[in-house]
């Protein structure tokens, strides 16, 4: 399938030849998916697709630890994906983990091994960010973007996402903790199906949905679309059995429920077009979808072939063409929390100037590092909306816990750490949790941000001093007699020397 791009896309494809091929990887709770697409000739053409059932969620124990068996299955799959993707340029592949990986504890070792197997970084995304990306993929799968409210539902292995959107813009997003793998383990153990356990699964799903159902009904929609494996497999069965001509109906779901209960065991199921690997999680998928139909009052749903991985591709294309949703998110947050734009622009300009001067010596020449510093500068005063006292700590909390469209959990964590560390005592312990390469990068970005904020404490447009950097030191050179005329800045720099010396970093100035 080819998707045509507009002139803006065409310019980007011509100017970014190294990214004429891009890829997305979805590390889902049930299956891992990979898609590789070509951006040549003003078309997005799918070159390759791979899908493997890993059932990661089934390997999550009561303490939220991933079993060694589940980790082994995941790494073996990513090794195979990595054979296809490892030679692609960094930045041309986006890989994300969803519900199981955001729920699991003590995964740093596994994630490092997973990145090594794949050959590319893996981001963990929040549920609402997953919902945004799913909607982006579904909206692009339609002949034209929805011109009226559209409800999108995606049942995954560990969570279910709900989105109401119009055009390519999601208006309401929710991610609920119910999925076909987790519900299968809980309610259909060993593949046994009864009227009682089916009813319990439906009630549990409706209870999970109830707190957001009224808001979704109030906003309303004209069309309902389902996506991903469970919903697609249900649709295939209904059509193959002759119980639906197109998509999914409430009547068809009720018929499926009766067939499943009458069978009593998944081994006895004889349904057309139901794959063997879908068998174990099919009853739980039907129970969840039936609960959604009944709780939201849906009578019919069409089905999209596109979902999260396609949404990832379009989001990546946006980043390549400098139409990054993260920039919009930062601007919205500045507006929401009444940030002084003039001051943050001063700090941002100085911080980026220092970044350019120190980038080579400090090995900061990565565009992601520059963007992270830019966003941290734009939001470093966001905590002032709470109180001036300890506002850097308030800012850290807001950034760590806000729903930031486009950002992964790792990206939010680093942003929060930079804002927390931009003043007062350097919070070295915050950076100790990162792998060594990320820790060094984040620490140096924080030092640059601290100096940029310090130099603009008087909230004016002072000139940028010359800066030189070496491995663990930084030197600022001011115009002659400048420091003598600015004793408060010199006092601040004296304090900063002490703060940085405590973490083994030497600041000097003249």
C-alpha positions as CSV (number, residue, x, y, z in Angstrom):
1,X,0.0,0.0,0.0
2,X,1.4,3.4,-0.9
3,X,0.6,6.7,0.8
4,X,1.2,9.9,-1.1
5,X,2.9,12.8,0.7
6,X,2.4,16.6,0.3
7,X,5.1,19.1,-0.8
8,X,6.4,19.5,2.7
9,X,7.0,15.7,3.0
10,X,8.6,15.7,-0.5
11,X,11.1,18.4,0.5
12,X,12.1,16.4,3.6
13,X,12.5,13.2,1.7
14,X,14.8,15.0,-0.8
15,X,16.8,16.6,2.0
16,X,17.2,13.5,4.3
17,X,18.5,10.8,1.9
18,X,19.8,8.7,4.8
19,X,16.2,8.3,5.9
20,X,14.6,7.1,2.7
21,X,13.9,4.0,4.6
22,X,12.4,4.1,8.2
23,X,11.1,1.4,10.5
24,X,9.0,1.0,13.6
25,X,8.9,-1.7,16.2
26,X,6.1,-2.3,18.7
27,X,7.0,-4.4,21.7
28,X,3.5,-5.3,22.7
29,X,2.2,-7.3,25.6
30,X,1.1,-10.2,23.3
31,X,3.0,-9.8,20.1
32,X,6.1,-7.9,18.8
33,X,5.6,-6.1,15.4
34,X,8.0,-4.6,13.0
35,X,7.3,-2.5,9.9
36,X,9.8,-1.2,7.4
37,X,8.8,1.5,4.9
38,X,10.3,3.3,2.0
39,X,9.8,7.1,1.6
40,X,11.0,7.3,-2.0
41,X,9.2,8.9,-4.9
42,X,6.8,10.8,-2.7
43,X,5.2,7.6,-1.5
44,X,5.3,5.6,1.8
45,X,5.6,2.1,0.6
46,X,5.7,-0.9,3.0
47,X,8.8,-3.0,2.3
48,X,8.6,-5.5,5.1
49,X,6.4,-6.6,8.0
50,X,7.2,-9.1,10.8
51,X,5.1,-10.2,13.7
52,X,5.9,-12.7,16.4
53,X,3.7,-13.8,19.3
54,X,5.9,-13.3,22.4
55,X,3.1,-13.2,25.1
56,X,5.3,-10.9,27.3
57,X,2.3,-10.2,29.6
58,X,2.0,-13.9,30.5
59,X,5.5,-13.7,31.9
60,X,4.7,-11.0,34.4
61,X,4.4,-12.4,38.0
62,X,2.5,-10.9,40.9
63,X,5.6,-8.9,41.9
64,X,5.6,-7.4,38.4
65,X,8.9,-9.2,37.5
66,X,9.3,-10.6,34.0
67,X,10.1,-14.3,34.0
68,X,13.4,-15.5,32.4
69,X,11.3,-17.5,29.9
70,X,9.4,-14.4,28.7
71,X,12.7,-12.4,28.5
72,X,14.3,-15.2,26.5
73,X,11.3,-15.2,24.0
74,X,11.5,-11.5,23.7
75,X,15.3,-11.3,23.1
76,X,15.2,-14.1,20.5
77,X,12.5,-12.2,18.6
78,X,14.4,-9.0,18.8
79,X,17.5,-10.7,17.5
80,X,15.6,-11.7,14.4
81,X,14.2,-8.2,14.0
82,X,17.7,-6.8,14.6
83,X,19.0,-8.8,11.6
84,X,16.7,-6.7,9.4
85,X,17.2,-3.4,11.3
86,X,20.7,-3.3,12.7
87,X,22.3,-1.7,9.7
88,X,19.8,1.1,9.4
89,X,21.0,4.6,10.6
90,X,20.4,5.7,14.1
91,X,17.3,7.9,14.2
92,X,15.6,6.0,11.3
93,X,14.0,3.4,13.6
94,X,11.6,3.9,16.5
95,X,11.0,1.1,18.9
96,X,8.6,1.4,21.8
97,X,7.5,-0.8,24.7
98,X,3.9,-0.7,25.9
99,X,1.8,-1.9,28.9
100,X,3.8,-4.8,30.1
101,X,7.2,-3.0,29.9
102,X,5.7,0.1,31.6
103,X,4.3,-2.1,34.4
104,X,7.3,-4.4,34.9
105,X,9.8,-3.7,37.6
106,X,13.6,-4.0,37.5
107,X,13.8,-4.1,33.7
108,X,17.0,-2.0,33.1
109,X,19.1,-5.1,32.5
110,X,16.5,-6.6,30.1
111,X,16.1,-3.3,28.2
112,X,19.8,-3.0,27.7
113,X,20.0,-6.6,26.3
114,X,16.9,-5.8,24.2
115,X,18.5,-2.7,22.7
116,X,21.7,-4.7,22.0
117,X,19.7,-7.4,20.2
118,X,17.7,-4.9,18.1
119,X,20.5,-2.5,17.4
120,X,18.4,0.6,18.3
121,X,17.1,2.4,21.4
122,X,13.9,1.2,22.9
123,X,11.5,3.8,24.5
124,X,8.8,3.0,27.1
125,X,5.7,5.0,26.3
126,X,2.8,5.9,28.6
127,X,-0.7,4.6,27.9
128,X,-2.1,7.9,26.6
129,X,0.9,8.4,24.3
130,X,0.3,4.8,23.0
131,X,-3.4,5.9,22.4
132,X,-2.2,9.0,20.4
133,X,0.1,6.9,18.2
134,X,-2.7,4.4,17.6
135,X,-5.1,7.1,16.5
136,X,-2.4,8.5,14.2
137,X,-2.0,5.1,12.5
138,X,-5.7,4.5,12.2
139,X,-6.5,8.0,10.9
140,X,-3.9,7.6,8.1
141,X,-5.3,4.2,7.1
142,X,-8.6,5.9,6.0
143,X,-9.2,7.1,2.5
144,X,-9.4,10.6,4.0
145,X,-9.0,11.8,7.6
146,X,-12.3,11.7,9.7
147,X,-14.3,14.9,9.2
148,X,-16.4,14.1,12.2
149,X,-15.8,12.6,15.6
150,X,-14.4,9.1,15.4
151,X,-14.0,6.5,18.2
152,X,-11.0,4.2,17.9
153,X,-10.6,1.2,20.2
154,X,-7.5,-1.0,20.4
155,X,-7.4,-4.1,22.5
156,X,-3.8,-5.1,23.3
157,X,-2.3,-7.9,25.4
158,X,-2.1,-5.8,28.6
159,X,-4.1,-2.7,28.0
160,X,-7.0,-1.3,25.9
161,X,-6.8,2.2,24.4
162,X,-9.8,4.5,23.6
163,X,-9.5,7.6,21.5
164,X,-12.0,10.1,20.1
165,X,-10.5,12.1,17.4
166,X,-11.2,14.3,14.3
167,X,-8.9,14.6,11.3
168,X,-5.5,13.6,12.6
169,X,-6.0,15.2,16.0
170,X,-7.0,13.0,19.1
171,X,-9.5,14.9,21.3
172,X,-9.8,12.4,24.1
173,X,-7.4,9.6,25.0
174,X,-7.5,6.9,27.6
175,X,-5.6,3.7,28.3
176,X,-7.2,1.1,30.6
177,X,-5.5,-1.8,32.4
178,X,-7.3,-4.6,30.6
179,X,-6.0,-6.8,27.8
180,X,-6.5,-10.1,26.1
181,X,-3.4,-11.8,27.7
182,X,-3.9,-10.5,31.2
183,X,-7.7,-11.3,31.2
184,X,-7.0,-14.7,29.6
185,X,-4.7,-15.6,32.5
186,X,-7.1,-14.2,35.1
187,X,-10.5,-15.5,33.8
188,X,-9.9,-18.3,31.3
189,X,-7.1,-20.3,33.0
190,X,-6.1,-23.4,31.1
191,X,-8.5,-22.5,28.3
192,X,-11.6,-23.3,30.3
193,X,-14.7,-21.2,29.4
194,X,-17.9,-21.1,31.4
195,X,-20.9,-18.8,31.7
196,X,-19.7,-17.7,35.1
197,X,-16.1,-16.8,34.2
198,X,-17.2,-15.1,30.9
199,X,-19.6,-13.0,33.0
200,X,-16.8,-12.1,35.5
201,X,-14.5,-11.0,32.6
202,X,-17.3,-8.8,31.1
203,X,-18.1,-7.2,34.5
204,X,-14.4,-6.6,35.2
205,X,-14.0,-4.9,31.8
206,X,-17.1,-2.8,32.3
207,X,-15.9,-1.7,35.8
208,X,-12.6,-0.7,34.3
209,X,-14.3,1.3,31.6
210,X,-17.0,2.9,33.8
211,X,-15.0,5.9,35.1
212,X,-14.4,7.2,31.6
213,X,-17.5,6.0,29.8
214,X,-19.7,9.0,30.6
215,X,-17.1,11.5,29.4
216,X,-16.7,9.6,26.1
217,X,-20.4,9.4,25.6
218,X,-20.7,13.1,26.3
219,X,-18.1,14.0,23.6
220,X,-19.8,11.5,21.3
221,X,-18.7,10.0,17.9
222,X,-20.3,9.2,14.5
223,X,-18.1,6.2,13.7
224,X,-16.4,3.4,15.7
225,X,-13.2,1.8,14.5
226,X,-11.3,-1.1,16.0
227,X,-7.6,-2.0,15.5
228,X,-4.9,-4.5,16.4
229,X,-4.9,-8.3,16.7
230,X,-7.9,-9.2,18.9
231,X,-10.4,-7.0,17.2
232,X,-9.1,-8.0,13.7
233,X,-9.4,-11.7,14.6
234,X,-12.9,-11.3,15.9
235,X,-13.9,-9.5,12.7
236,X,-12.4,-12.3,10.6
237,X,-14.3,-15.0,12.4
238,X,-17.6,-13.2,12.2
239,X,-17.2,-12.6,8.5
240,X,-16.0,-16.2,7.8
241,X,-18.9,-17.7,9.7
242,X,-21.4,-15.5,7.9
243,X,-22.4,-13.7,11.0
244,X,-21.4,-10.3,9.7
245,X,-20.9,-8.9,6.2
246,X,-18.4,-6.2,7.3
247,X,-16.7,-5.4,10.6
248,X,-18.2,-6.3,14.0
249,X,-21.8,-6.1,15.2
250,X,-23.2,-6.4,18.8
251,X,-25.4,-9.3,17.6
252,X,-22.4,-11.1,16.2
253,X,-20.4,-10.7,19.5
254,X,-23.3,-12.1,21.5
255,X,-23.5,-15.1,19.1
256,X,-19.7,-15.6,19.6
257,X,-20.1,-15.5,23.4
258,X,-22.8,-18.2,23.3
259,X,-20.6,-20.4,21.0
260,X,-17.6,-20.0,23.3
261,X,-19.6,-20.9,26.4
262,X,-21.2,-23.9,24.7
263,X,-17.7,-25.2,23.7
264,X,-16.5,-24.9,27.3
265,X,-12.8,-25.3,26.4
266,X,-10.7,-23.6,23.7
267,X,-9.6,-27.0,22.5
268,X,-13.1,-27.7,21.4
269,X,-13.6,-24.5,19.5
270,X,-14.2,-24.9,15.7
271,X,-14.4,-21.4,14.3
272,X,-13.5,-20.5,10.7
273,X,-10.4,-18.2,10.2
274,X,-9.3,-18.4,13.8
275,X,-5.5,-19.0,13.9
276,X,-4.0,-21.5,16.4
277,X,-1.9,-18.8,18.1
278,X,-4.9,-16.6,18.7
279,X,-6.9,-19.4,20.3
280,X,-5.7,-19.0,23.9
281,X,-6.6,-15.3,24.1
282,X,-9.6,-15.2,21.8
283,X,-12.3,-15.7,24.6
284,X,-10.8,-12.8,26.7
285,X,-10.7,-10.6,23.6
286,X,-14.4,-11.3,22.9
287,X,-15.4,-10.6,26.5
288,X,-13.5,-7.3,26.6
289,X,-15.0,-6.1,23.3
290,X,-18.5,-7.2,24.2
291,X,-18.2,-5.2,27.5
292,X,-17.0,-2.2,25.5
293,X,-20.0,-2.4,23.0
294,X,-22.5,-2.7,25.9
295,X,-20.9,0.0,28.2
296,X,-20.5,2.6,25.4
297,X,-23.6,1.7,23.5
298,X,-21.9,0.6,20.3
299,X,-23.9,-1.4,17.7
300,X,-21.3,-1.7,14.9
301,X,-17.6,-1.2,14.5
302,X,-15.4,-1.2,11.4
303,X,-11.8,-2.5,11.5
304,X,-8.5,-0.9,10.6
305,X,-5.5,-2.8,9.4
306,X,-3.2,0.0,10.8
307,X,-2.5,0.8,14.4
308,X,0.5,1.7,16.7
309,X,3.4,0.7,14.4
310,X,2.0,2.8,11.5
311,X,1.4,5.6,13.9
312,X,5.0,5.4,15.0
313,X,6.1,5.7,11.3
314,X,4.1,8.8,10.7
315,X,5.3,10.3,14.0
316,X,8.9,9.6,13.0
317,X,8.3,11.2,9.6
318,X,7.0,14.3,11.5
319,X,10.3,14.5,13.4
320,X,12.3,14.1,10.3
321,X,10.5,17.0,8.6
322,X,10.8,19.2,11.8
323,X,7.1,19.0,12.5
324,X,7.7,17.4,15.9
325,X,4.6,17.0,18.2
326,X,7.0,17.4,21.2
327,X,7.6,21.1,20.2
328,X,3.9,21.7,20.3
329,X,3.6,19.9,23.7
330,X,6.3,22.2,25.2
331,X,4.6,25.3,23.9
332,X,1.2,24.1,25.3
333,X,2.8,23.5,28.7
334,X,4.5,26.9,28.7
335,X,1.1,28.5,28.1
336,X,-0.8,26.3,30.6
337,X,1.6,27.2,33.4
338,X,2.1,30.8,32.5
339,X,5.8,30.6,31.8
340,X,7.7,33.8,31.2
341,X,8.5,33.2,27.5
342,X,11.0,36.0,27.2
343,X,13.1,34.7,30.0
344,X,13.0,31.1,28.9
345,X,14.0,32.2,25.4
346,X,17.0,34.0,26.8
347,X,18.1,31.0,28.8
348,X,17.5,28.7,25.8
349,X,19.5,30.9,23.4
350,X,22.5,31.0,25.8
351,X,22.2,27.3,26.7
352,X,22.2,26.3,23.0
353,X,25.1,28.7,22.3
354,X,27.1,27.0,25.1
355,X,26.1,23.6,23.8
356,X,27.5,24.4,20.3
357,X,30.8,25.5,21.9
358,X,31.1,22.5,24.1
359,X,29.6,19.8,21.9
360,X,32.8,18.5,20.3
361,X,34.9,18.3,23.6
362,X,32.0,16.8,25.5
363,X,30.8,14.5,22.7
364,X,27.3,16.1,22.7
365,X,26.9,16.2,19.0
366,X,23.6,14.3,19.0
367,X,20.5,16.1,17.9
368,X,18.5,14.5,20.7
369,X,20.8,16.0,23.3
370,X,20.4,19.4,21.8
371,X,16.6,19.1,21.7
372,X,16.5,17.9,25.3
373,X,18.5,20.9,26.4
374,X,16.3,23.2,24.4
375,X,13.1,21.8,26.0
376,X,14.5,21.8,29.5
377,X,15.4,25.5,29.1
378,X,11.9,26.3,27.8
379,X,10.4,24.6,30.9
380,X,12.9,25.3,33.6
381,X,10.6,27.8,35.4
382,X,7.4,25.7,35.0
383,X,7.3,25.0,38.8
384,X,6.8,28.7,39.6
385,X,3.1,28.2,39.0
386,X,3.1,26.3,42.4
387,X,5.4,28.4,44.5
388,X,8.8,30.3,44.2
389,X,10.2,28.4,47.1
390,X,11.7,25.1,45.8
391,X,10.2,25.8,42.3
392,X,12.8,23.5,40.7
393,X,11.4,20.6,42.7
394,X,7.8,21.5,41.8
395,X,8.9,21.6,38.1
396,X,10.5,18.2,38.4
397,X,7.2,16.8,39.7
398,X,5.1,18.4,37.0
399,X,7.3,17.1,34.2
400,X,7.6,13.6,35.7
401,X,3.9,13.2,36.1
402,X,2.3,15.2,33.3
403,X,0.9,13.6,30.1
404,X,3.4,14.9,27.5
405,X,2.3,14.0,24.0
406,X,5.3,12.7,21.9
407,X,7.6,12.0,24.9
408,X,8.7,8.6,26.1
409,X,9.0,7.9,29.8
410,X,12.8,8.0,29.5
411,X,12.6,11.5,27.8
412,X,10.3,12.8,30.5
413,X,12.6,11.5,33.2
414,X,15.6,13.3,31.8
415,X,13.7,16.5,31.3
416,X,12.5,16.3,34.9
417,X,16.0,15.7,36.2
418,X,17.4,18.7,34.2
419,X,14.7,21.0,35.6
420,X,15.3,19.7,39.1
421,X,19.0,20.2,38.8
422,X,19.1,23.7,37.2
423,X,19.7,25.5,40.5
424,X,20.9,25.1,44.1
425,X,22.9,21.9,45.0
426,X,23.6,19.6,42.1
427,X,21.3,16.5,42.5
428,X,23.9,14.0,41.5
429,X,21.8,11.0,42.8
430,X,19.1,11.7,40.2
431,X,21.5,10.9,37.4
432,X,23.1,7.9,39.0
433,X,20.2,5.7,37.9
434,X,21.0,6.2,34.2
435,X,23.4,4.0,32.2
436,X,26.9,5.5,32.1
437,X,26.6,7.1,28.6
438,X,23.2,8.7,29.4
439,X,24.4,9.7,32.8
440,X,27.4,11.6,31.4
441,X,25.2,13.3,28.7
442,X,22.5,14.3,31.2
443,X,25.0,15.6,33.7
444,X,26.7,17.8,31.1
445,X,23.4,19.1,29.8
446,X,22.4,20.0,33.3
447,X,25.7,21.9,33.9
448,X,25.1,23.9,30.7
449,X,21.5,24.7,31.7
450,X,22.6,25.8,35.2
451,X,25.2,28.2,33.8
452,X,22.6,29.6,31.3
453,X,20.1,30.2,34.1
454,X,22.8,31.7,36.3
455,X,23.9,34.2,33.6
456,X,20.3,35.4,33.1
457,X,19.4,35.7,36.8
458,X,18.8,39.4,36.3
459,X,16.4,38.5,33.4
460,X,18.2,40.6,30.8
461,X,19.9,40.0,27.5
462,X,23.6,39.8,28.6
463,X,26.1,38.8,26.0
464,X,27.3,35.2,25.9
465,X,30.8,34.7,27.3
466,X,33.4,32.6,25.4
467,X,33.4,29.0,26.6
468,X,36.0,26.3,26.3
469,X,35.4,22.7,27.6
470,X,37.5,19.7,28.3
471,X,36.6,16.3,29.7
472,X,35.7,17.3,33.3
473,X,36.1,21.1,33.2
474,X,34.6,24.2,31.7
475,X,36.1,27.7,31.4
476,X,34.1,30.9,30.8
477,X,35.9,34.0,29.5
478,X,34.2,37.3,29.9
479,X,35.0,40.7,28.3
480,X,37.7,42.7,30.2
481,X,36.4,44.2,33.5
482,X,33.0,42.6,33.0
483,X,33.0,40.6,36.2
484,X,34.2,43.6,38.2
485,X,31.2,45.5,37.0
486,X,28.9,42.5,37.8
487,X,29.8,41.4,41.4
488,X,26.5,39.5,41.9
489,X,27.2,37.3,38.9
490,X,30.7,36.7,40.1
491,X,29.3,35.7,43.5
492,X,26.9,33.2,41.8
493,X,29.8,31.8,39.8
494,X,31.8,31.3,43.1
495,X,28.9,29.3,44.5
496,X,28.5,27.3,41.3
497,X,32.2,26.4,41.5
498,X,31.6,24.8,44.9
499,X,28.5,22.9,43.7
500,X,30.2,21.5,40.6
501,X,33.4,20.7,42.5
502,X,31.4,18.4,44.7
503,X,30.6,16.2,41.7
504,X,34.2,16.2,40.4
505,X,33.7,19.0,37.9
506,X,35.9,22.1,37.6
507,X,34.5,25.4,36.6
508,X,36.8,28.4,36.0
509,X,36.2,31.9,34.7
510,X,38.0,35.1,34.1
